[in-house]
Amino acid sequence: MIPSFRRNGTLPPGIHWTTWEEFVHRFGGNAHRRALLMGLKAALNNLRQAGCKEAYIDGSFVTSKEEPQDFDACWSKVGVEPEKLDPVLLDFSQERAAQKAKYGGELFIAQAAASEQHVFLGFFQRDRRNQRKGIIGIELIEELL
């Protein structure tokens, strides 16, 4: 179950594991959000087909913000066969312009360095003031419908 938002509009600290269905129900409340979900679903399905087992969603998409600009996600590279990935998912050039154009958001490798202190999985769990916040975790066991 996805917990309630804190007063500041973010999730409580930690990784909150959920199903795709529950995620859509909770965060797909308007047409703009549902459009972003379509791109995220396409990216996650490609990652799953390449062997990815876990993805994490962050950014304003998993806050109380009515119309987030995009989504931010990262994915575990464990078990992934790079040759089966959409090459766009490995294109981090031009501020990830190709990812944003194709999927509507940005997707990073969870184990890659995001800063001197954190890999993306840890970086996603901090806000701009370096305070802890929550993110969503989804196991990519089967195709997302």
DSSP file with accessible surface (Angstrom, degrees, kcal/mol):
  #  RESIDUE AA STRUCTURE BP1 BP2  ACC     N-H-->O    O-->H-N    N-H-->O    O-->H-N    TCO  KAPPA ALPHA  PHI   PSI    X-CA   Y-CA   Z-CA
    1    1 A M              0   0  181      0, 0.0    16,-0.1     0, 0.0    17,-0.0   0.000 360.0 360.0 360.0 136.0    0.0    0.0    0.0
    2    2 A I        -     0   0    6      1,-0.1   134,-0.0    14,-0.1    16,-0.0  -0.711 360.0-128.0 -82.8 125.6    1.3    3.4   -0.9
    3    3 A P        -     0   0   34      0, 0.0     3,-0.1     0, 0.0    -1,-0.1  -0.192  28.2 -89.0 -71.7 167.1    1.2    5.7    2.2
    4    4 A S        -     0   0   97      1,-0.1     2,-0.1     7,-0.1     6,-0.0  -0.314  49.9 -95.5 -68.1 157.0   -0.4    9.1    2.4
    5    5 A F        -     0   0   63      6,-0.1     6,-0.2     1,-0.1    -1,-0.1  -0.391  35.5-120.2 -70.3 151.2    1.6   12.2    1.5
    6    6 A R    >   -     0   0   79      4,-3.6     3,-2.3    -2,-0.1    -1,-0.1  -0.305  40.8 -89.4 -78.2 175.1    3.3   14.2    4.2
    7    7 A R  T 3  S+     0   0  260      1,-0.3    -1,-0.1     2,-0.1    -2,-0.1   0.822 128.5  57.9 -57.3 -32.7    2.4   17.9    4.7
    8    8 A N  T 3  S-     0   0   83      2,-0.1    -1,-0.3     1,-0.1     3,-0.1   0.419 120.3-107.7 -82.0   3.1    5.1   18.9    2.2
    9    9 A G  S <  S+     0   0    4     -3,-2.3    55,-1.6     1,-0.3    56,-0.2   0.471  83.2 112.2  89.6   0.5    3.4   16.7   -0.5
   10   10 A T  S    S-     0   0   20     53,-0.2    -4,-3.6    54,-0.1    -1,-0.3  -0.608  71.9-100.7-101.6 167.0    6.1   14.0   -0.6
   11   11 A L        -     0   0    1    123,-0.5   123,-2.2    51,-0.3    -6,-0.1  -0.515  47.6 -92.3 -78.9 152.3    5.9   10.4    0.4
   12   12 A P        -     0   0   37      0, 0.0   121,-0.1     0, 0.0   123,-0.1  -0.258  63.2 -75.4 -58.6 153.4    7.3    9.4    3.8
   13   13 A P  S    S+     0   0   47      0, 0.0   121,-0.3     0, 0.0     2,-0.2  -0.112  92.8  51.9 -53.6 147.2   11.0    8.2    3.6
   14   14 A G  E    S-a  134   0A  17    119,-0.9   121,-2.2   111,-0.1     2,-0.6  -0.492  92.2 -63.4 119.6 174.0   11.7    4.8    2.2
   15   15 A I  E     -a  135   0A  51    119,-0.2     2,-0.8    -2,-0.2   121,-0.2  -0.891  44.3-155.6 -97.8 120.2   11.0    2.7   -0.9
   16   16 A H  E     -a  136   0A  34    119,-2.8   121,-2.0    -2,-0.6     2,-0.2  -0.859  10.9-150.1-102.8 102.1    7.3    2.0   -1.1
   17   17 A W  E     +a  137   0A 101     -2,-0.8     2,-0.3   119,-0.2   121,-0.2  -0.524  29.1 153.1 -76.1 137.2    6.7   -1.2   -3.1
   18   18 A T  E     -a  138   0A  15    119,-2.2   121,-0.5    -2,-0.2     2,-0.2  -0.936  42.0 -97.4-151.5 172.9    3.5   -1.4   -5.0
   19   19 A T     >  -     0   0   74     -2,-0.3     4,-2.5   119,-0.1     5,-0.2  -0.566  35.6-113.3 -91.3 161.8    2.0   -3.0   -8.1
   20   20 A W  H  > S+     0   0   13      1,-0.2     4,-2.8    -2,-0.2     5,-0.2   0.915 117.7  54.6 -58.9 -42.0    1.6   -1.2  -11.4
   21   21 A E  H  > S+     0   0  110      1,-0.2     4,-2.3     2,-0.2    -1,-0.2   0.925 110.4  44.1 -60.6 -45.8   -2.2   -1.3  -11.0
   22   22 A E  H  > S+     0   0   60      2,-0.2     4,-2.6     1,-0.2     5,-0.2   0.907 112.3  53.8 -66.5 -38.4   -2.0    0.4   -7.6
   23   23 A F  H  X S+     0   0    0     -4,-2.5     4,-2.9     2,-0.2     5,-0.2   0.946 110.5  45.9 -60.2 -47.5    0.5    2.9   -8.9
   24   24 A V  H  X S+     0   0   49     -4,-2.8     4,-1.9     1,-0.2    -1,-0.2   0.918 112.4  51.5 -61.8 -43.7   -1.8    3.9  -11.8
   25   25 A H  H  < S+     0   0  165     -4,-2.3    -1,-0.2    -5,-0.2    -2,-0.2   0.914 117.0  39.0 -60.0 -42.7   -4.8    4.1   -9.4
   26   26 A R  H  < S+     0   0   75     -4,-2.6     3,-0.2     1,-0.2    -2,-0.2   0.879 129.2  26.7 -77.7 -39.1   -2.9    6.4   -7.0
   27   27 A F  H  < S+     0   0    4     -4,-2.9     3,-0.2    -5,-0.2    -2,-0.2   0.395 102.7  76.7-111.8   4.2   -1.0    8.6   -9.5
   28   28 A G     <  +     0   0    9     -4,-1.9    -1,-0.2    -5,-0.2     6,-0.1  -0.154  53.0 134.4-104.9  41.1   -3.1    8.6  -12.7
   29   29 A G        +     0   0   64     -3,-0.2     2,-0.3     4,-0.1    -1,-0.2   0.538  65.4  26.1 -74.8  -7.8   -5.7   11.0  -11.4
   30   30 A N  S  > S-     0   0   24     -3,-0.2     4,-2.5     1,-0.1     5,-0.2  -0.935  87.1 -97.7-147.6 171.9   -6.0   13.2  -14.5
   31   31 A A  H  > S+     0   0   69     -2,-0.3     4,-2.1     1,-0.2     5,-0.2   0.870 119.8  53.2 -61.3 -38.8   -5.4   13.1  -18.3
   32   32 A H  H  > S+     0   0   62      2,-0.2     4,-1.9     1,-0.2    -1,-0.2   0.946 111.8  44.8 -62.7 -47.0   -1.9   14.7  -18.0
   33   33 A R  H  > S+     0   0   15      1,-0.2     4,-2.3     2,-0.2    -2,-0.2   0.897 111.5  53.3 -64.7 -40.2   -0.7   12.1  -15.5
   34   34 A R  H  X S+     0   0  123     -4,-2.5     4,-1.5     1,-0.2    -1,-0.2   0.883 106.4  53.4 -64.6 -34.9   -2.3    9.3  -17.5
   35   35 A A  H  X S+     0   0   66     -4,-2.1     4,-1.3     1,-0.2    -1,-0.2   0.926 109.7  47.6 -65.0 -42.1   -0.4   10.4  -20.6
   36   36 A L  H  X S+     0   0   18     -4,-1.9     4,-2.3     1,-0.2    -2,-0.2   0.892 107.3  57.8 -64.5 -37.0    2.9   10.4  -18.6
   37   37 A L  H  X S+     0   0    8     -4,-2.3     4,-2.8     1,-0.2    -1,-0.2   0.849  99.7  58.2 -62.6 -33.8    2.0    6.9  -17.3
   38   38 A M  H  X S+     0   0  115     -4,-1.5     4,-2.0     2,-0.2    -1,-0.2   0.925 109.0  44.3 -62.8 -43.3    1.7    5.6  -20.9
   39   39 A G  H  X S+     0   0   12     -4,-1.3     4,-2.2     2,-0.2    -2,-0.2   0.919 113.8  49.9 -67.0 -41.9    5.3    6.6  -21.6
   40   40 A L  H  X S+     0   0    1     -4,-2.3     4,-2.9     1,-0.2     5,-0.2   0.927 109.6  51.8 -62.3 -43.2    6.5    5.2  -18.3
   41   41 A K  H  X S+     0   0   48     -4,-2.8     4,-2.6     1,-0.2   103,-0.2   0.926 108.6  50.6 -61.0 -42.8    4.7    1.9  -18.9
   42   42 A A  H  X S+     0   0   50     -4,-2.0     4,-2.0     1,-0.2    -1,-0.2   0.925 112.8  46.3 -61.8 -43.6    6.4    1.6  -22.4
   43   43 A A  H  X S+     0   0    0     -4,-2.2     4,-2.5     1,-0.2    -2,-0.2   0.934 113.1  48.7 -64.9 -45.1    9.8    2.2  -20.9
   44   44 A L  H  X S+     0   0    1     -4,-2.9     4,-2.7     1,-0.2    -2,-0.2   0.881 109.2  52.8 -65.5 -36.5    9.3   -0.2  -18.0
   45   45 A N  H  X S+     0   0   16     -4,-2.6     4,-2.3    -5,-0.2    -1,-0.2   0.910 109.7  48.8 -65.9 -38.5    8.0   -3.0  -20.4
   46   46 A N  H  X S+     0   0   28     -4,-2.0     4,-1.4    -5,-0.2    -2,-0.2   0.935 111.2  50.0 -65.0 -42.8   11.1   -2.6  -22.5
   47   47 A L  H  <>S+     0   0    0     -4,-2.5     5,-2.5     1,-0.2     3,-0.4   0.925 110.1  50.4 -60.0 -44.1   13.3   -2.8  -19.4
   48   48 A R  H ><5S+     0   0   63     -4,-2.7     3,-1.9     1,-0.2    -1,-0.2   0.932 107.3  53.5 -60.9 -42.8   11.4   -5.9  -18.2
   49   49 A Q  H 3<5S+     0   0  104     -4,-2.3    -1,-0.2     1,-0.3    -2,-0.2   0.796 106.7  53.7 -63.6 -25.9   11.9   -7.6  -21.6
   50   50 A A  T 3<5S-     0   0    0     -4,-1.4    31,-3.2    -3,-0.4    -1,-0.3   0.428 130.8 -93.6 -88.0  -0.4   15.7   -6.9  -21.3
   51   51 A G  T < 5S+     0   0   12     -3,-1.9    -3,-0.2     1,-0.3     2,-0.2   0.441  72.7 149.8 106.7  -0.3   15.8   -8.6  -17.9
   52   52 A C      < -     0   0    0     -5,-2.5    -1,-0.3    -6,-0.2    27,-0.1  -0.472  21.6-176.2 -67.6 137.5   15.3   -5.7  -15.5
   53   53 A K        +     0   0  134     25,-0.4    87,-2.5    23,-0.3     2,-0.4   0.615  61.4  36.2-108.6 -19.7   13.5   -6.8  -12.3
   54   54 A E  E     +B  139   0A  62     22,-0.3    22,-2.3    85,-0.3     2,-0.3  -0.999  53.0 178.7-143.1 140.7   13.1   -3.5  -10.4
   55   55 A A  E     -BC 138  75A   0     83,-2.2    83,-2.8    -2,-0.4     2,-0.4  -0.953  13.2-151.5-136.5 156.0   12.3    0.1  -11.2
   56   56 A Y  E     -BC 137  74A  13     18,-3.0    18,-2.2    -2,-0.3     2,-0.4  -0.992   6.0-152.0-131.7 134.2   11.9    3.1   -8.9
   57   57 A I  E     +BC 136  73A   0     79,-2.5    79,-2.3    -2,-0.4    16,-0.2  -0.908  26.2 152.5-114.6 135.9    9.8    6.2   -9.6
   58   58 A D  E     + C   0  72A  13     14,-3.4    14,-1.3    -2,-0.4     3,-0.5  -0.627  23.2  71.9-138.5-167.5   10.6    9.6   -8.2
   59   59 A G  S >  S-     0   0   11     65,-0.3     3,-1.7    -2,-0.2    12,-0.1  -0.200 102.3 -41.0  82.1-173.0   10.2   13.3   -8.9
   60   60 A S  G >  S+     0   0   32      1,-0.3     3,-1.7     2,-0.1     5,-0.4   0.726 124.6  77.6 -64.6 -16.1    7.1   15.4   -8.8
   61   61 A F  G 3  S+     0   0    1     -3,-0.5    -1,-0.3     1,-0.3    -2,-0.2   0.849  95.9  46.3 -62.4 -32.0    5.2   12.6  -10.3
   62   62 A V  G <  S+     0   0    3     -3,-1.7   -51,-0.3    -4,-0.1    -1,-0.3  -0.065 104.9  79.2-103.6  35.3    5.1   10.8   -7.0
   63   63 A T  S <  S-     0   0   26     -3,-1.7   -53,-0.2     2,-0.2   -54,-0.1  -0.683  98.9 -94.2-122.4-176.6    4.1   13.9   -5.0
   64   64 A S  S    S+     0   0   71    -55,-1.6   -54,-0.1    -2,-0.2   -55,-0.1   0.452  77.5 132.0 -81.3   2.3    0.8   15.7   -4.6
   65   65 A K        -     0   0  105     -5,-0.4    -2,-0.2   -56,-0.2   -56,-0.0  -0.329  54.7-143.2 -58.9 128.7    1.6   18.0   -7.5
   66   66 A E  S    S+     0   0  138      1,-0.3   -33,-0.2    -2,-0.1    -1,-0.1   0.910  87.7  19.1 -62.2 -48.5   -1.5   18.1   -9.8
   67   67 A E  S    S-     0   0  117    -35,-0.1    -1,-0.3   -34,-0.0    -6,-0.1  -0.697  76.0-165.9-129.6  83.4    0.4   18.3  -13.1
   68   68 A P        -     0   0    0      0, 0.0     3,-0.1     0, 0.0    -9,-0.0  -0.341  24.0-130.4 -64.7 148.6    4.0   17.2  -12.9
   69   69 A Q  S    S-     0   0  163      1,-0.1     2,-0.2   -33,-0.0     0, 0.0   0.879  76.1 -36.2 -67.6 -39.3    6.1   18.1  -15.9
   70   70 A D        -     0   0   25     36,-0.0     2,-0.3     2,-0.0    -9,-0.3  -0.815  66.9 -92.9-158.9-164.6    7.5   14.6  -16.3
   71   71 A F  E     - d   0 105A   0     33,-0.6    35,-2.2    -2,-0.2     2,-0.4  -0.906  21.0-148.4-124.5 158.4    8.6   11.6  -14.3
   72   72 A D  E     +Cd  58 106A  32    -14,-1.3   -14,-3.4    -2,-0.3     2,-0.3  -0.992  26.1 165.9-122.5 134.8   12.0   10.5  -13.0
   73   73 A A  E     -Cd  57 107A   0     33,-2.4    35,-2.5    -2,-0.4     2,-0.3  -0.962  19.7-162.0-143.3 159.4   12.8    6.9  -12.7
   74   74 A C  E     -Cd  56 108A   1    -18,-2.2   -18,-3.0    -2,-0.3     2,-0.3  -0.963  11.1-155.0-139.2 158.3   15.8    4.6  -12.2
   75   75 A W  E     -Cd  55 109A   4     33,-2.1    35,-3.0    -2,-0.3    36,-0.4  -0.974  22.6-108.9-138.4 147.2   16.2    0.9  -12.9
   76   76 A S        -     0   0   12    -22,-2.3   -22,-0.3    -2,-0.3   -23,-0.3  -0.612  17.1-156.3 -77.3 130.9   18.3   -1.9  -11.6
   77   77 A K    >   +     0   0  119     -2,-0.4     3,-2.1   -25,-0.1    -1,-0.1   0.569  54.7 122.4 -83.0  -7.0   20.9   -3.1  -14.1
   78   78 A V  T 3  S+     0   0  102      1,-0.3   -25,-0.4   -24,-0.1   -24,-0.2  -0.350  87.5   1.0 -60.5 122.1   21.2   -6.5  -12.4
   79   79 A G  T 3  S+     0   0   59      1,-0.3     2,-0.3    -2,-0.1    -1,-0.3   0.418  95.7 141.4  82.3  -1.6   20.3   -9.2  -14.9
   80   80 A V    <   -     0   0   21     -3,-2.1    -1,-0.3   -29,-0.1   -29,-0.2  -0.564  45.8-146.8 -79.5 134.2   19.7   -6.7  -17.8
   81   81 A E    >   -     0   0   79    -31,-3.2     3,-2.4    -2,-0.3     4,-0.4  -0.873   9.9-156.4 -96.9 102.5   20.9   -7.7  -21.2
   82   82 A P  G >  S+     0   0   76      0, 0.0     3,-1.5     0, 0.0    -1,-0.2   0.806  88.3  63.2 -54.3 -33.0   22.0   -4.3  -22.7
   83   83 A E  G 3  S+     0   0  145      1,-0.3   -33,-0.0    -3,-0.1    -3,-0.0   0.710 101.5  52.7 -67.8 -16.0   21.5   -5.5  -26.3
   84   84 A K  G <  S+     0   0  107     -3,-2.4    -1,-0.3   -34,-0.2     2,-0.2   0.525  91.2  99.9 -93.7  -6.6   17.8   -6.0  -25.6
   85   85 A L  S <  S-     0   0   12     -3,-1.5   -38,-0.1    -4,-0.4     5,-0.1  -0.525  86.8-106.4 -78.7 146.4   17.3   -2.5  -24.3
   86   86 A D    >   -     0   0   18     -2,-0.2     3,-2.0     1,-0.2     4,-0.4  -0.570  32.9-131.5 -61.2 123.9   15.9    0.3  -26.4
   87   87 A P  G >  S+     0   0  100      0, 0.0     3,-1.7     0, 0.0     4,-0.2   0.789 103.3  70.7 -55.8 -24.8   19.1    2.4  -27.0
   88   88 A V  G >  S+     0   0   30      1,-0.3     3,-1.6     2,-0.2    11,-0.2   0.851  88.2  63.0 -60.4 -31.6   17.2    5.5  -26.0
   89   89 A L  G <  S+     0   0    0     -3,-2.0    -1,-0.3     1,-0.3    -3,-0.0   0.658 106.8  43.8 -71.0 -11.6   17.3    4.2  -22.4
   90   90 A L  G <  S+     0   0   73     -3,-1.7     2,-0.9    -4,-0.4    -1,-0.3   0.255  89.3 101.9-111.4   9.1   21.1    4.4  -22.5
   91   91 A D    <   +     0   0   53     -3,-1.6     8,-0.4    -4,-0.2     7,-0.1  -0.832  33.7 160.7 -98.4 102.4   21.2    7.8  -24.1
   92   92 A F        +     0   0   78     -2,-0.9     3,-0.5     4,-0.1     4,-0.4   0.227  35.9 120.6-104.4  12.3   21.9   10.4  -21.4
   93   93 A S    >>  +     0   0   59      1,-0.2     3,-1.2     2,-0.2     4,-1.0  -0.275  67.8  19.6 -75.5 162.8   23.1   13.1  -23.8
   94   94 A Q  G >4 S-     0   0  163      1,-0.3     3,-0.8     2,-0.2    -1,-0.2   0.863 137.5 -55.6  46.0  47.5   21.5   16.5  -24.2
   95   95 A E  G 34 S-     0   0  141     -3,-0.5    -1,-0.3     1,-0.2    -2,-0.2   0.863 100.2 -61.1  54.8  39.0   19.9   16.3  -20.8
   96   96 A R  G <> S+     0   0   58     -3,-1.2     4,-2.4    -4,-0.4    -1,-0.2   0.823  84.7 159.2  61.4  36.9   18.2   13.0  -21.8
   97   97 A A  H <X  +     0   0   42     -4,-1.0     4,-2.5    -3,-0.8     5,-0.2   0.875  70.0  52.3 -58.9 -40.4   16.3   14.7  -24.6
   98   98 A A  H  > S+     0   0   33     -5,-0.4     4,-2.3     2,-0.2     5,-0.3   0.903 110.2  48.6 -65.8 -39.7   15.7   11.4  -26.5
   99   99 A Q  H  >>S+     0   0    0     -8,-0.4     4,-3.1     2,-0.2     5,-0.8   0.934 112.7  47.8 -63.4 -46.4   14.2    9.8  -23.4
  100  100 A K  H  X5S+     0   0   79     -4,-2.4     4,-1.3     4,-0.2    -2,-0.2   0.906 113.3  48.4 -61.8 -41.5   12.0   12.7  -22.7
  101  101 A A  H  <5S+     0   0   89     -4,-2.5    -1,-0.2    -5,-0.2    -2,-0.2   0.908 121.4  33.7 -66.7 -42.1   10.8   12.8  -26.3
  102  102 A K  H  <5S+     0   0  118     -4,-2.3    -2,-0.2    -5,-0.2    -3,-0.2   0.897 136.2  17.7 -82.3 -41.9   10.0    9.1  -26.5
  103  103 A Y  H  <5S-     0   0   14     -4,-3.1    -3,-0.2     2,-0.3    -2,-0.2   0.573  94.1-119.1-112.0 -14.6    8.8    8.3  -23.0
  104  104 A G  S  <<S+     0   0   25     -4,-1.3   -33,-0.6    -5,-0.8     2,-0.3   0.581  85.0  44.3  87.2   7.8    7.9   11.6  -21.4
  105  105 A G  E    S-d   71   0A   0     -6,-0.7     2,-0.4   -35,-0.2    -2,-0.3  -0.926  85.3 -86.7-163.3-173.6   10.4   11.3  -18.6
  106  106 A E  E     -d   72   0A  18    -35,-2.2   -33,-2.4    -2,-0.3     2,-0.4  -0.913  28.3-167.0-116.1 137.9   14.0   10.5  -17.6
  107  107 A L  E     -d   73   0A   1     -2,-0.4     2,-0.3   -35,-0.2   -33,-0.3  -0.988   9.1-177.4-128.9 124.5   15.3    7.0  -16.7
  108  108 A F  E     -d   74   0A  20    -35,-2.5   -33,-2.1    -2,-0.4     2,-0.5  -0.747  36.4 -99.2-115.6 163.1   18.6    6.4  -15.0
  109  109 A I  E >   -d   75   0A  33     -2,-0.3     3,-1.7   -35,-0.2    11,-0.5  -0.725  31.0-139.7 -82.7 125.1   20.6    3.4  -14.0
  110  110 A A  T 3  S+     0   0    3    -35,-3.0    11,-2.0    -2,-0.5    12,-0.3   0.825 100.0  47.7 -57.4 -35.0   19.9    2.9  -10.2
  111  111 A Q  T 3  S+     0   0   68    -36,-0.4    -1,-0.3     9,-0.2     2,-0.2   0.474  90.4 104.5 -88.5  -1.3   23.6    1.9   -9.5
  112  112 A A  S <  S-     0   0   37     -3,-1.7     8,-2.2     1,-0.1     2,-0.2  -0.495  83.5 -95.7 -81.3 151.0   25.1    4.8  -11.5
  113  113 A A  B     +E  119   0B  81      6,-0.2     6,-0.3    -2,-0.2     3,-0.1  -0.455  39.4 173.4 -68.7 127.2   26.6    7.8   -9.8
  114  114 A A  S    S-     0   0   30      4,-2.7     2,-0.3     1,-0.3     5,-0.2   0.648  72.3 -12.1-101.5 -26.6   24.3   10.7   -9.4
  115  115 A S  S    S-     0   0   40      3,-2.0    -1,-0.3     1,-0.0     8,-0.1  -0.902  83.8 -83.5-156.3-178.6   26.6   12.8   -7.3
  116  116 A E  S    S+     0   0  191     -2,-0.3     3,-0.1     1,-0.2    -3,-0.0   0.794 128.9  36.6 -66.5 -25.4   29.8   12.3   -5.3
  117  117 A Q  S    S+     0   0  144      1,-0.1     2,-0.4     2,-0.0    -1,-0.2   0.688 117.4  40.3 -98.5 -23.5   27.8   11.0   -2.4
  118  118 A H        -     0   0   52      4,-0.0    -4,-2.7     3,-0.0    -3,-2.0  -0.968  57.0-140.0-136.9 146.4   25.0    9.0   -4.0
  119  119 A V  B >>  -E  113   0B  66     -2,-0.4     4,-2.9    -6,-0.3     3,-0.6  -0.510  54.6 -92.9 -84.1 168.9   24.0    6.6   -6.8
  120  120 A F  H 3> S+     0   0   29     -8,-2.2     4,-2.9   -11,-0.5     5,-0.2   0.870 124.8  58.4 -57.9 -38.3   20.7    7.3   -8.3
  121  121 A L  H 34 S+     0   0   41    -11,-2.0     4,-0.4     1,-0.2    -1,-0.2   0.922 115.4  36.4 -60.1 -40.0   18.7    5.0   -6.0
  122  122 A G  H X4 S+     0   0   22     -3,-0.6     3,-1.1   -12,-0.3    -2,-0.2   0.893 114.5  56.0 -75.9 -40.2   20.0    6.9   -3.0
  123  123 A F  H >< S+     0   0   93     -4,-2.9     3,-1.7     1,-0.3    -2,-0.2   0.895 101.4  58.2 -58.7 -41.1   19.9   10.3   -4.7
  124  124 A F  T 3< S+     0   0    5     -4,-2.9   -65,-0.3     1,-0.3    -1,-0.3   0.730  97.6  62.7 -63.3 -20.2   16.2    9.8   -5.5
  125  125 A Q  T <  S+     0   0   36     -3,-1.1     8,-1.9    -4,-0.4     2,-0.4   0.215  95.5  72.2 -93.9  17.2   15.5    9.4   -1.8
  126  126 A R  B <  S-F  132   0C  83     -3,-1.7     6,-0.2     6,-0.2     2,-0.1  -0.982  71.4-140.6-128.4 142.2   16.6   13.0   -1.0
  127  127 A D    >   -     0   0   33      4,-2.6     3,-2.2    -2,-0.4     6,-0.0  -0.271  43.9 -84.2 -89.0-174.4   14.9   16.3   -1.7
  128  128 A R  T 3  S+     0   0  256      1,-0.3    -1,-0.1     2,-0.1    -2,-0.0   0.711 132.4  52.2 -67.1 -18.7   16.7   19.5   -2.8
  129  129 A R  T 3  S-     0   0  174      2,-0.1    -1,-0.3     3,-0.0     3,-0.1   0.224 121.1-109.4 -97.0  11.2   17.4   20.3    0.8
  130  130 A N  S <  S+     0   0   93     -3,-2.2     2,-0.3     1,-0.3    -2,-0.1   0.694  72.2 143.9  68.2  21.8   19.0   16.8    1.3
  131  131 A Q        -     0   0  110      1,-0.1    -4,-2.6     0, 0.0    -1,-0.3  -0.688  56.8-101.3 -87.8 146.4   16.0   15.7    3.5
  132  132 A R  B     +F  126   0C 127     -2,-0.3     2,-0.3    -6,-0.2    -6,-0.2  -0.352  47.7 167.6 -68.4 144.4   14.9   12.1    3.2
  133  133 A K        -     0   0   21     -8,-1.9  -119,-0.9  -121,-0.1     2,-0.2  -0.949  31.1 -99.1-148.8 167.7   11.7   11.4    1.2
  134  134 A G  E     -a   14   0A   2   -123,-2.2  -123,-0.5  -121,-0.3     2,-0.3  -0.545  27.5-171.5 -94.5 157.2   10.0    8.4   -0.3
  135  135 A I  E     -a   15   0A   0   -121,-2.2  -119,-2.8    -2,-0.2     2,-0.4  -0.862  27.0-106.5-133.4 171.1   10.0    6.9   -3.7
  136  136 A I  E     -aB  16  57A   0    -79,-2.3   -79,-2.5    -2,-0.3     2,-0.4  -0.849  25.0-159.7-103.2 136.8    7.9    4.1   -5.4
  137  137 A G  E     -aB  17  56A   0   -121,-2.0  -119,-2.2    -2,-0.4     2,-0.4  -0.941   7.6-173.7-113.8 136.9    9.4    0.7   -6.2
  138  138 A I  E     -aB  18  55A   2    -83,-2.8   -83,-2.2    -2,-0.4     2,-0.4  -0.996  18.8-139.4-131.7 126.4    7.8   -1.6   -8.7
  139  139 A E  E     - B   0  54A 107   -121,-0.5     2,-1.2    -2,-0.4     3,-0.3  -0.721  12.6-143.8 -81.8 133.4    8.9   -5.2   -9.4
  140  140 A L        +     0   0    4    -87,-2.5   -86,-0.1    -2,-0.4   -89,-0.1  -0.522  50.1 138.0 -98.2  67.2    8.9   -5.9  -13.2
  141  141 A I        +     0   0  123     -2,-1.2     2,-0.3     1,-0.1    -1,-0.2   0.878  69.6   9.1 -80.3 -40.7    7.7   -9.5  -12.9
  142  142 A E  S    S-     0   0  131     -3,-0.3    -1,-0.1     1,-0.0   -94,-0.1  -0.894  97.9 -69.5-137.5 167.2    5.2   -9.5  -15.8
  143  143 A E        -     0   0  100     -2,-0.3     2,-0.4     1,-0.1    -2,-0.1  -0.289  51.5-120.6 -59.6 137.4    4.3   -7.2  -18.6
  144  144 A L              0   0   11   -103,-0.2    -1,-0.1  -124,-0.0   -99,-0.1  -0.684 360.0 360.0 -82.2 129.5    2.5   -4.0  -17.4
  145  145 A L              0   0  147     -2,-0.4    -1,-0.0     0, 0.0  -104,-0.0  -0.685 360.0 360.0-106.1 360.0   -1.0   -3.7  -18.9
